[in-house]
């Protein structure tokens, strides 16, 4: 599940936070549009699994918390 979580965090950061400016706006928009359905499907799955886990304050957990709040 960890690789999936890391990909979800990457998508969330690039598409929903818009903090990273290494890529052109067009490239980011294309990536976000093409992968949004993947994000929703996998975020819902991961967030359901995470509800059963204990909370930790790692960066990954903070990212997951933000993702789960966003869907």
Residue, then its C-alpha position, 0 to 999 in steps of 0.5 A: x500500500x505504501x507505493x500507492x500512498x506515495x503516488x496519491x500524495x504526489x497527485x495531491x501535492x501537484x494537483x490539489x495544492x499547486x505548490x510545485x512549479x517545476x512543470x508547466x501549467x499545461x503539463x500539470x493540468x493534463x496530468x491532473x485531468x488524466x489521473x483524477x479518476x485514478x486518484x479518487x478510486x485509490x484515495x477512497x480505498x486507502x482512506x477506508x483502510x487508514x480508518x482502521x490504523x492508528x494515527x501517527x504524525x509522519x509526513x505520509x500520515x499528514x498527507x493521507x489526512x489531507x487526502x481523506x478530507x478532500x474526497 
